[in-house]
Amino acid sequence: MLLNIIFIIAGIAIVLWGADRLTEGSVAVAERMKIPQIVIGLTIVAMGTSMPEFCVSLISALKGTPDLAVGNVVGSNIFNTLFIVGISGAIAPMVILRSTVLKDIPFALVASVVLMMMCFDGKIGRIDAAVLFAFFLVFMYMTVTGAKIEKKDLETENKLAETALESVPKMSTTMSAIWIIVGLACLIGGSTLFVEGATRLATSLGVSEAIVGLTVVAGGTSLPELATSVVSARKGNSGIAIGNVLGSNVFNILAILGVTGLICPMQLQGITNTDLSILVISMIMIWFFSFTKYVLERWEGFVLTATFIGYTAYLISNA
């Protein structure tokens, strides 16, 4: 068991480090190609923080553990919505952009509902996956085009993105390529190690792969979002966190499960209607709280966090 835990911790560390390197290299290449910074932030940087989930889910599906793959995505989204936004809101009230309430949250909610409906028959086939990925392309088109139109709403985010991107050291094309290759290698290697350790741990404890995916794996792969959001909250910029979380949630469902399902159709057993219901309910809670003066108050952050703790306790008690 100790060796499995070491595998899991080492896998998380390698995956997180690899995601950072891949993002740095990709951003440097994009800047050299004169791609607008807002587009970089909404695509490369956002996808970079979700690469751990992508690699873990893909490797899990390929290794014949689809419950771990889907559990990772469902668990990560619940962790993002209830725990990360909850903790960030509890630290400081979160100002939410009008465009986020009217477009981003509804889209993330629709993605969650679509996934729930697709899982009713106990599988995610290639047609299901193709539909998910098509939705992702639509979301990316709306996001990039919307970013160019809604300059006022995105002014604060643009400044933050510019500051963050300016802090990335300028690197040569060769160095950028090296970081991208090293990052991808670490993501693949770390994910394989992580999935191996998590699968063996589940077997040794007699716990289903779905439960491990919904808890240990989900929390581990969501560390980039957690770190970013907590740091933003402590600096008084917690409102930015919800945008990162929503983008990550949409990417997790539509892109990760879309691509994974196209490569390897998945039969599900351990993911229950309760897990999928919590996924949808968590998005409804965020949407409801966001309508109150476009601010997520501290008490609402505590409610989200308490809901996550209750759900986790339910999973552990039923394990």
MOSULLIN-V687980 format. One record per residue. RES is the residue in one letter. NEAR is the number of other ideal C-beta (glycine too) atoms within 12 Angstrom. D_CENTER is the distance of its C-alpha to the mean C-alpha in whole Angstrom. Layout:
RES_NEAR_D_CENTER / RES_NEAR_D_CENTER
This chain:
M_16_28 / L_12_28 / L_15_27 / N_26_24 / I_21_23 / I_18_24 / F_29_22 / I_34_19 / I_23_19 / A_24_20 / G_40_17 / I_37_15 / A_22_17 / I_32_17 / V_46_14 / L_36_13 / W_26_16 / G_37_16 / A_45_13 / D_31_15 / R_32_18 / L_39_16 / T_38_15 / E_33_18 / G_34_20 / S_35_19 / V_37_19 / A_31_23 / V_29_23 / A_29_22 / E_27_24 / R_19_27 / M_15_27 / K_10_27 / I_21_24 / P_22_23 / Q_27_21 / I_32_19 / V_29_18 / I_33_17 / G_37_15 / L_37_13 / T_31_13 / I_38_13 / V_39_12 / A_40_9 / M_37_9 / G_42_10 / T_40_7 / S_46_5 / M_42_8 / P_50_9 / E_52_7 / F_40_9 / C_43_12 / V_55_12 / S_51_12 / L_37_14 / I_38_16 / S_42_16 / A_38_18 / L_24_20 / K_26_21 / G_17_22 / T_37_20 / P_39_18 / D_40_17 / L_51_15 / A_51_13 / V_52_12 / G_50_12 / N_53_10 / V_56_7 / V_53_9 / G_47_10 / S_47_6 / N_52_6 / I_48_10 / F_47_9 / N_49_7 / T_52_10 / L_42_13 / F_38_13 / I_46_11 / V_55_12 / G_42_15 / I_36_16 / S_45_16 / G_41_18 / A_30_20 / I_27_21 / A_27_22 / P_29_22 / M_42_19 / V_30_21 / I_39_19 / L_30_20 / R_20_22 / S_29_20 / T_38_17 / V_31_19 / L_19_21 / K_31_18 / D_39_14 / I_37_14 / P_24_17 / F_33_15 / A_43_11 / L_31_14 / V_29_16 / A_41_13 / S_42_13 / V_23_17 / V_33_17 / L_40_15 / M_31_17 / M_18_20 / M_34_20 / C_39_19 / F_18_23 / D_15_25 / G_21_23 / K_24_21 / I_42_19 / G_24_22 / R_21_22 / I_17_23 / D_33_20 / A_36_18 / A_22_20 / V_25_19 / L_39_15 / F_30_16 / A_21_18 / F_30_16 / F_38_14 / L_21_17 / V_24_18 / F_34_15 / M_27_15 / Y_18_19 / M_25_19 / T_35_17 / V_25_19 / T_16_22 / G_27_21 / A_33_20 / K_17_24 / I_15_26 / E_25_24 / K_16_25 / K_13_26 / D_26_23 / L_32_21 / E_16_24 / T_24_22 / E_38_19 / N_27_21 / K_18_23 / L_29_20 / A_31_19 / E_20_22 / T_18_23 / A_27_20 / L_28_20 / E_15_24 / S_12_23 / V_30_22 / P_15_25 / K_16_27 / M_21_27 / S_14_30 / T_17_29 / T_14_29 / M_20_27 / S_29_24 / A_21_25 / I_20_25 / W_31_22 / I_31_20 / I_20_22 / V_24_22 / G_35_18 / L_27_18 / A_22_20 / C_33_18 / L_40_15 / I_28_17 / G_24_20 / G_38_17 / S_43_15 / T_27_19 / L_33_20 / F_49_17 / V_45_17 / E_28_21 / G_35_21 / A_48_19 / T_37_21 / R_27_24 / L_34_23 / A_32_23 / T_18_26 / S_17_28 / L_20_27 / G_12_27 / V_29_24 / S_28_22 / E_38_19 / A_39_17 / I_36_18 / V_40_17 / G_47_14 / L_46_13 / T_39_14 / V_41_14 / V_47_12 / A_49_9 / G_34_10 / G_42_11 / T_51_8 / S_46_6 / L_36_9 / P_38_9 / E_46_7 / L_32_10 / A_22_13 / T_37_12 / S_40_12 / V_29_15 / V_24_17 / S_34_17 / A_33_18 / R_17_21 / K_19_22 / G_18_22 / N_29_20 / S_36_17 / G_33_17 / I_37_15 / A_46_12 / I_47_12 / G_47_11 / N_46_9 / V_51_7 / L_46_8 / G_44_8 / S_47_4 / N_49_5 / V_46_8 / F_45_7 / N_49_5 / I_53_9 / L_42_11 / A_36_11 / I_44_9 / L_53_12 / G_40_14 / V_35_15 / T_39_15 / G_38_17 / L_26_19 / I_24_20 / C_26_20 / P_27_21 / M_46_20 / Q_22_22 / L_37_20 / Q_20_22 / G_33_21 / I_41_18 / T_27_20 / N_18_21 / T_23_20 / D_39_16 / L_34_16 / S_23_18 / I_32_16 / L_44_13 / V_31_15 / I_28_17 / S_41_14 / M_41_14 / I_25_18 / M_33_18 / I_45_16 / W_32_18 / F_19_21 / F_34_21 / S_39_20 / F_20_23 / T_20_25 / K_15_26 / Y_23_23 / V_25_22 / L_44_20 / E_23_23 / R_22_23 / W_17_24 / E_31_21 / G_35_19 / F_24_21 / V_24_21 / L_41_17 / T_29_17 / A_21_20 / T_29_19 / F_37_16 / I_20_19 / G_22_21 / Y_35_18 / T_27_18 / A_14_22 / Y_21_22 / L_33_20 / I_17_22 / S_10_26 / N_18_25 / A_21_24
